[in-house]
Amino acid sequence: MLAAMSWLDLSAVLWFAFSWIAYAVIADKTRLRTRSVAYVMDEFRVHWMMAMLQRELRIIDTSIVGNILHGVAFFASTSILLVGGLIAALAAGDQAIAVLSDLPFSAATSRSSWEIKVLLLVGIFVHAFFKLAWAFRLFVNCSVLIGAAPLPPAPATVVEQYAGCAGYALSLASEHYNAGLRAFFFALAAIWWLLNPIAFLVATSVVLLVLYRREFHSRTLKTIKTGLEISASAAGPK
């Protein structure tokens, strides 16, 4: 397999793997996470659960989780369909190579190289499916937590502890959902490898920059931070 790849192909794959892993670590595991959209939304989920515990009717809360489940199910089913389509593309390698060779800036592609590129995409979407399927199950568990939440009036300590527990469960589900969506973004970069490794390198860098900007420096982040401050001030001191 390595013999079918040039040094430029190997460099592009290594940059792709490094970019994905490094971004995932920075966005999910380091202190920089506290400056991200995901972190602010984690805080909002706790506020949501605090508000939920003060309502006797939780229809709105279960409806929100149900809407989220529809999105998770859509991407999970899409990833499986894409895996099936890519496996079918392996059998039509000769025709696909002929089509690619007619495109401008396309590099010469052997059958072995084509199979490696398609298998990389298969691996990405299999990873996405596992993340999204687990996120689906976690969101189902969260709906059970909402259904089992103590009814008002409940002691303040119970409300605070339960809201923290339910909010954390929602954040775990969202973390896996975000990881599945991230796989889709990086799959868009990997598609360009079918054209040539330089396009793959450039596309990976563009995806990395787009994800970083949207997560850490977007107008959305500024807006929801403001909303979190307003929500915290309205809740008053604990």
N, C-alpha and C positions, 0 to 999 in steps of 0.2 A: 504493500500500500504506500509506504513512504517513497518507494522508487517511482511511483506514478506522480509524485508531487515535486515541483521545483522548489528552490530555496525561497522564492517569492511567495509561493503558496503556503509553505510552512510558516513563514514570517507573518502572513496574514492570519493564519489560524491561531498562532500564538498570541498575536495582538488581540484577536477576538476573544480568546479565552481569558486573557489577562484583564481586558476591559470589563467583561461581564462579572468576573469574580471580584475584581477590585471595587467596582461600583456597588455590587451587592453587599460587600463587607462595609463599605463606607456608609451606605444608605441604611443598613439594618443593624450594624454592630458597634459602630464607633460613636464618639461624642458628637460628631457632626450631625448625627441623626436628630439631635434636639433642635436643629435649625431647619428641619424638613417639613414638608406637607404631611407626611405620615405621622410624625410626632404630634403635630398640632391636632390632627384628626383623632389620635389616641386620647388626647385630653377631652375633645368634644364627645367622644363615646362615653366617657365617665359622666360628663354633664348630662348626656342623653339618658343614661341609666338612672341618674339621680332624679330627673324629671319623670321618668317612667314609674319610679317607685312612689311618686306622689299622686299617680292617677289610679283610679279604680278600674277604669276601662283601658285595656292595653291594645285595643284594635289597631290604633295608629302605629304602635311599635312593631307589632307582628306584621303589619302591612309593609313597613319599611324593610324588615328583614326578608319578607317574601319578594319584594322588588329586587333586592340585592341578589337573592338566590336565582332569579331569572337571568341576571347578567352573568353570574358564575356558570350556570348551566349552559348558557349560550357559548361561552368561550371554551368550556370543557368539551362540549360536543363538536365544536368547530375544530379543535385540535385533533380529535380522533378522526374526523373526516379528512383532515389534511394529511395525517399519517397514512391513511388508506390510499389517498391520491398519490402520495410520494412513492409508496411501495409499488403502485401500478406504474409510475413513471420509470422505475428501475427496469421494468420489462420492455419499455419503449425507449431504451437508451439511444439506439442508433438513430431513430427518427428525431429525438430531441437534440442530439448532437448536430445533426444536419441543420435543424432550424437555428440553433445557436450560432453555427458557423456563418450564417448569412447576416447576422446582426453586426452593426459597426462596433469596432473596438473589442470584439470577442477574441479570446485567446484560443489557441488550438487545444482541443479537449479529447483525451483518449477515453475509452470505455471505462477503464479503471478509475480515472480521475472523476468522471461523471458519477460513478457509483459512490465514491467517497463524499462528494459534495451533496448528493441526495441523502446519503445516510446521516450526514451531519444535520440536515434539516429534520430528518425523521427523529433523531435523538433530541433535538430541541423541542419538538412538539410533543414527544412522549414525556419529557420533563414537564412541559406546560400542563399536560393532562393530569399528571400525578399531583402537581401543586393545586390545580383548580378543583380536582375531585376532592382532595382533602379539605380545601377551603369550603366547598359545598357542605361537606359533613359538619365542619365546625360551625358554619352559620346555622345549620339545623339544630345543633346543640345549643346555640345561643337563643334560638326561638324557644327552646324548652326552658332555659334559664329565665326568660321573660315570663313565660307562663307560670313558672314556679315561684316568682318573686313575691315576697310578703306584701300583703295589702295594707294600705294606710288605715289608721295611723300606726306607724311602726317606730320603735325607738331610733333616735338619731344615729346612734352607733351602728345599729343594724343596717340602716339605710346606707350609710357611708361605706360600710364593709361590703355589702352586697353589690352596691353600684361599682365599687372598685373591682370586685371579682368578675361581674358581668362585662364591665368595660374592657377588662384585660382579655377575656375570652373573645370578645368582638375584635380586639386588636390582633390577636393571634390569627383569627380567621382572615382578617384583612391583610396580614403580612403574607400569607400563602397566596391570597388572591393577587396581590401586587407582584409576587414572584412569578406567577403564571402569566400575567400581562407583560412583565418584563421580558419573558421568553419570546413572546410575540414580537416585541420591538426588535430584539436582537436577531430573530429569524428574518426580519425584513433586511437586516444588514447581510446575513448569510446568503440570501438569495442572489446578491450581486456577485458572489463567488462564481456562480454559473457563467457570468460574463467574462470576468478576469480578476486576478488577485488584487490588482491595484484598486479596482472599483470596490472590492471587498474591504480593503484597508480603509478607504475613504468613507464608505458607508458605515463601518463600525465606529469610526471617529465621530461621524455626524450623529449617529444614534446615541452615543455616549454623551455628547455635548447637549443634545436635546433633553435627554433624561435628567442630566445634572441640573440644567437650567430650570426645568419645570419643577423639579423637586426642591431645589434650594434657593432659587432666585426669581421665581415667577410672581406675577401680579396676584395670582390665586393665593399664594402663600401669604402675601401681605394682607390680602382681604380677610382670609380666615383667621389670621392672627388678631386682627382688629376685632372680629366677631368673638373670638375666644376671650379677649380682654373685656368686652362688653358683657358677655355671659358671666364671667367671673365676678365682675363688679355688681351685676344684678343679683347674683347669688348671695353676696355679702360675705362677711368673715365667718369662718367655720367655728 
